[in-house]
Amino acid sequence: MPRLQSTAHGKVRSRSIIAEHEVLRNTYCLLGLSLVIASLAAFASVVTRAHPGLLLTFIGMYGLLYCVNINANNGYGILFTFLFTGFMGYTLGPILSLVLHGYVNGTQILMTTMACTGTIFLALSAYVLTTRQDFTYLGGMLFIGLFAGICLSLLNFFLGYPIMHLMITALFILVFSGLIMYHTSEIIHGGERNYIIATVSLFLAIYNLFLYLLQLFMMLNGRRD
């Protein structure tokens, strides 16, 4: 019973923090809508068998991200947030189609990845909200981890070692999980006061976490013959 009471108290505490913190509340509302839009765009991309291409993806991603940042303090910021998250969902089409049509249990891989991503996000967010610990000190370590992952990815592009690819994927999963804690902590401790920027930061952490979890499950499952 004490454990159940403690869990219930933690949930109530999380809800109270969300209710009393305007930036956090607005961030979670906008994030929820953004994830729905990204999911619908990803579904449309799979159905239409879209292949945006590297150049279009690069221009669209950074162009819309720039528009979000310069409009973060006005009403257009929300519009560009939806356009940005929708476009990011749209770019998932090729890899989602590969999983669904190229793997024996592609649907199961995709559902498992979505469940793991959601569970990790909810668990880490709840932990930060209930403990109210300041995890912004992780910023430097997360940056180093991200930079190391990018460098190792470039190196392994030429080496092509499967075990190294697995280690890099695991490193990125840890980094983006840490970024969820970092950005959530930054919001509740006043480090980020703009809910549009906070939404995009959390969205990118969740988006990349999903991608690397998907890659991990793809490596652990066999492709169709």
C-alpha positions in Angstrom: 0.0 0.0 0.0 2.8 2.6 0.8 4.2 2.1 -2.7 0.7 2.6 -4.3 0.2 5.7 -2.3 3.6 7.0 -3.3 2.8 6.4 -7.0 -0.5 8.1 -6.7 1.0 11.0 -4.9 3.6 11.3 -7.7 0.9 11.4 -10.4 -1.1 14.1 -8.4 2.1 16.1 -8.0 2.9 15.9 -11.7 -0.6 17.1 -12.6 -0.4 20.0 -10.1 2.9 21.1 -11.5 1.5 21.1 -15.1 -1.6 23.0 -13.9 0.4 25.7 -12.1 3.1 26.1 -14.7 1.8 28.1 -17.7 4.8 27.5 -20.0 4.8 23.7 -19.3 1.0 23.5 -19.8 1.2 25.3 -23.1 4.2 23.3 -24.2 2.5 20.0 -23.6 -0.7 21.1 -25.3 1.2 22.3 -28.4 3.5 19.2 -28.3 0.5 16.9 -28.3 -1.1 18.6 -31.3 2.3 18.6 -33.1 2.8 14.9 -32.5 -0.7 14.2 -34.0 0.1 16.3 -37.0 3.4 14.6 -37.5 1.8 11.2 -37.2 -0.9 12.1 -39.8 1.8 13.5 -42.2 3.9 10.3 -41.7 0.8 8.2 -42.5 0.1 10.2 -45.7 3.8 9.9 -46.7 3.6 6.1 -46.4 0.3 5.9 -48.3 1.6 8.1 -51.2 5.1 6.4 -51.1 6.7 9.8 -50.9 10.5 10.2 -51.2 11.3 13.8 -50.3 15.0 13.4 -51.0 18.0 14.7 -49.0 18.0 18.2 -50.5 14.3 18.9 -50.0 14.5 17.5 -46.5 17.5 19.6 -45.6 16.0 22.8 -47.0 12.5 22.2 -45.6 13.8 21.2 -42.1 16.2 24.1 -41.6 14.0 26.6 -43.4 10.9 25.9 -41.3 13.0 25.7 -38.1 14.4 29.2 -38.9 10.8 30.4 -39.4 9.8 28.9 -36.1 12.6 30.7 -34.3 12.0 34.2 -35.8 8.3 33.9 -35.1 8.5 32.3 -31.7 7.1 35.4 -30.0 4.0 35.9 -32.2 1.0 33.9 -33.5 2.8 32.8 -36.6 5.1 30.7 -34.4 2.3 28.2 -33.8 1.6 27.9 -37.5 5.2 27.3 -38.4 5.5 24.8 -35.5 2.7 22.8 -37.1 4.3 23.1 -40.5 7.7 22.1 -39.2 6.4 19.1 -37.2 4.2 18.0 -40.1 7.1 18.2 -42.5 9.3 16.2 -40.2 6.6 13.5 -40.0 6.4 13.6 -43.8 10.1 12.8 -44.1 9.6 9.6 -42.1 7.7 8.1 -45.1 10.7 6.2 -46.7 12.0 4.6 -43.5 8.5 3.7 -42.4 7.7 2.1 -45.8 11.0 0.2 -45.6 10.1 -1.2 -42.2 6.5 -2.1 -43.1 7.3 -3.7 -46.5 10.9 -4.8 -46.0 10.7 -6.7 -42.7 8.7 -9.9 -41.9 7.3 -8.3 -38.7 7.4 -4.7 -39.8 4.1 -3.7 -38.2 5.2 -5.2 -34.9 8.6 -3.3 -35.1 6.8 0.0 -35.7 4.3 -0.5 -32.9 7.0 -1.6 -30.5 9.1 1.5 -31.4 6.1 3.8 -30.9 5.3 2.2 -27.5 8.9 2.4 -26.3 9.2 6.0 -27.4 6.0 7.0 -25.6 6.9 5.1 -22.5 10.4 6.6 -22.3 9.1 10.1 -22.8 6.3 9.7 -20.2 8.6 8.0 -17.6 11.4 10.5 -17.9 9.0 13.5 -17.9 7.1 12.2 -14.9 10.4 11.6 -13.0 11.6 15.2 -13.7 8.2 16.7 -12.8 7.7 14.7 -9.6 11.3 15.1 -8.3 11.7 18.6 -9.6 15.5 18.0 -9.8 17.5 20.3 -12.0 19.0 18.3 -14.9 20.2 21.3 -16.8 23.7 20.4 -15.7 23.5 17.6 -18.2 23.7 20.1 -21.1 27.5 19.8 -21.5 27.6 16.0 -21.3 24.7 15.7 -23.8 26.4 18.0 -26.3 29.6 16.0 -26.0 27.7 12.8 -26.5 25.9 14.2 -29.5 29.1 15.4 -31.1 30.8 12.1 -30.4 27.9 10.2 -31.9 28.0 12.3 -35.1 31.8 11.9 -35.4 31.5 8.1 -34.9 28.7 7.9 -37.4 30.8 9.6 -40.1 33.7 7.3 -39.3 31.5 4.2 -39.4 30.1 5.4 -42.8 33.5 4.4 -44.2 34.2 1.4 -41.9 30.7 -0.2 -42.0 31.1 -2.2 -38.8 27.6 -3.5 -37.6 28.7 -3.6 -34.0 29.9 0.0 -34.1 26.6 1.0 -35.7 24.8 -0.7 -32.8 26.9 1.1 -30.2 26.3 4.5 -32.0 22.6 3.9 -32.0 22.6 3.1 -28.3 24.6 6.2 -27.6 22.1 8.4 -29.5 19.2 6.8 -27.6 20.8 7.7 -24.3 21.6 11.3 -25.6 18.0 12.0 -26.8 16.5 10.4 -23.6 18.8 12.8 -21.6 17.6 15.7 -23.7 14.0 15.0 -22.8 15.0 15.3 -19.1 17.1 18.4 -19.9 14.4 20.3 -21.8 11.7 19.4 -19.3 13.9 20.5 -16.4 14.8 23.7 -18.2 11.1 24.6 -18.6 10.1 24.0 -14.9 13.1 25.8 -13.6 12.6 28.9 -15.8 15.5 28.3 -18.2 13.1 28.3 -21.1 10.1 30.7 -21.0 9.0 30.4 -24.6 6.6 27.5 -25.0 7.0 27.4 -28.8 10.8 26.9 -28.6 10.3 24.4 -25.7 7.8 22.4 -27.9 10.1 22.2 -30.8 13.0 21.2 -28.6 11.0 18.4 -27.0 9.6 17.3 -30.4 13.0 17.0 -31.9 14.2 14.9 -28.9 11.2 12.6 -29.2 11.5 12.5 -33.0 15.2 11.4 -32.9 14.6 9.0 -30.1 11.9 7.3 -32.2 14.2 7.1 -35.2 17.1 5.5 -33.3 14.9 3.1 -31.4 13.4 2.2 -34.8 16.9 1.6 -36.2 17.8 -0.6 -33.1 14.7 -2.8 -33.6 15.5 -3.0 -37.3 19.0 -4.3 -36.6 17.6 -6.9 -34.1 15.0 -8.2 -36.7 15.5 -10.0 -40.0 14.5 -8.6 -43.3 12.3 -10.3 -45.9 14.1 -12.7 -48.2 
